[in-house]
Amino acid sequence: MIGIKETKEALIGMNEFTLLLFKHLADGFDLTDPLDVWDELKSKPELMKKFKAAIDGYGKIPAEVADLDFEEGMELGNVQLSYVPKFVSAWQKS
């Protein structure tokens, strides 16, 4: 059994990054948005750590997904479900 460490980190990192994009793009896109996103990412070490973890082990994800069992699938599903209220809240603010 390989586990799902890298897949879970990628799922968390991409969700966090998407929430960051929601925040900065809520009023529409302008040319300062990419820099604002980058500045916020750099200013929040915990967010940068999640994003870095999501990218670092990216190459191991196909093997983890190929070896996925039911419990691991449920764990990943629960991670994603935990983000639903955050996405709803971010959507409502936009």
Beta strands, then each sheet from edge to edge (+ up, - down):
end
